[in-house]
Amino acid sequence: MMAPRGEALFEVEAYRVQRISEEDAPLLRKLGERCSDHLELHYGSPVDPEQLVRDLVTDLPPGKSLADKFGLGLFESAGRLVGGIDVVRDYPEPGEWYLGLLVLDPRHRAQGLGTKLMVPLVHWLRGQGARSLRLAVSEHNEAGRRFWTRQGFEPVKQVIAEFGNKQSVFHVMRRTLEE
Ligand SMILES: CC(C)(COP(=O)(O)OP(=O)(O)OC[C@H]1O[C@@H](n2cnc3c(N)ncnc32)[C@H](O)[C@@H]1OP(=O)(O)O)[C@@H](O)C(=O)NCCC(=O)NCCS
């Protein structure tokens, strides 16, 4: 039996988007295994089995606290975790939110789910007071960059960053959330 979860923040198709907590670590480890392709792209290999737990539960950008971090999970009705979203409030500046991660289980990609998910996510972010959204996409992630460009994100700058044992160029992108 799954422990009862909190209220859904929003829904997309049959999936509920809910806050992720420490208790979801076992589900995050399993999702991380299924998403090792994406994690390797950023962190090199081998991927730390705790990587998604860190991404969605504990990791913070400089100067932020856990009160600003929203690790969200996309859950099927049976409680299976099929995607993760990490957003941080007011980073790097007030009104701008930072999307640290959006990842779907490979079996749920390229069917329009990511595109559909962005609609209620943007709506929810606006409700939280976000006026713009920023993210960084790896030079090794062409499909990701196409996805964000279709979502209205525009290039801001390129930065070099090192995660795990891998150094990459990241394209920093942002879009306004104002209507
Ligand atoms: C990026 C990501 C979240 C996008 O979600 P998604 O559900 O796969 O995206 P969509 O299906 O809405 O669109 C992606 C592709 O599917 C195609 N597509 C859209 N609707 C489709 C449908 N109904 N049937 C088949 N293909 C479809 C799109 O044309 C697009 O193709 P392209 O990117 O090769 O040009 C997801 O692919 C993912 O988790 N990828 C790995 C992690 C990642 O790269 N995250 C983002 C970078 S930080």
The ligand as a Gaussian input file, in Angstrom:
#p B3LYP/6-31G(d) Opt

LIG

0 1
 C       12.319000      17.039000     -22.735000
 C       11.054000      16.273000     -22.335000
 C       10.602000      16.678000     -20.949000
 C        9.967000      16.646000     -23.341000
 O        8.795000      15.942000     -23.054000
 P        8.102000      15.050000     -24.206000
 O        6.813000      14.588000     -23.673000
 O        9.076000      14.035000     -24.688000
 O        7.910000      16.175000     -25.320000
 P        6.840000      16.225000     -26.465000
 O        6.382000      14.838000     -26.819000
 O        5.811000      17.183000     -26.067000
 O        7.718000      16.798000     -27.642000
 C        8.981000      16.191000     -27.935000
 C        9.033000      15.506000     -29.269000
 O        7.959000      14.645000     -29.503000
 C        7.282000      15.025000     -30.703000
 N        5.873000      14.848000     -30.427000
 C        5.023000      15.730000     -29.893000
 N        3.793000      15.220000     -29.797000
 C        3.885000      13.955000     -30.258000
 C        2.953000      12.910000     -30.409000
 N        1.672000      13.068000     -30.044000
 N        3.394000      11.730000     -30.881000
 C        4.704000      11.577000     -31.250000
 N        5.619000      12.539000     -31.141000
 C        5.212000      13.713000     -30.654000
 C        7.650000      16.432000     -30.953000
 O        7.628000      16.755000     -32.344000
 C        9.067000      16.484000     -30.394000
 O       10.019000      16.049000     -31.339000
 P       11.508000      16.671000     -31.437000
 O       11.886000      17.236000     -30.076000
 O       12.345000      15.506000     -31.785000
 O       11.503000      17.720000     -32.477000
 C       11.261000      14.719000     -22.366000
 O       11.535000      14.302000     -23.684000
 C       12.396000      14.258000     -21.460000
 O       12.170000      13.962000     -20.298000
 N       13.627000      14.168000     -22.006000
 C       14.799000      13.805000     -21.230000
 C       15.133000      14.872000     -20.227000
 C       15.379000      16.231000     -20.847000
 O       15.995000      16.322000     -21.888000
 N       14.876000      17.284000     -20.172000
 C       14.945000      18.650000     -20.654000
 C       16.284000      19.245000     -20.642000
 S       16.768000      19.825000     -19.044000

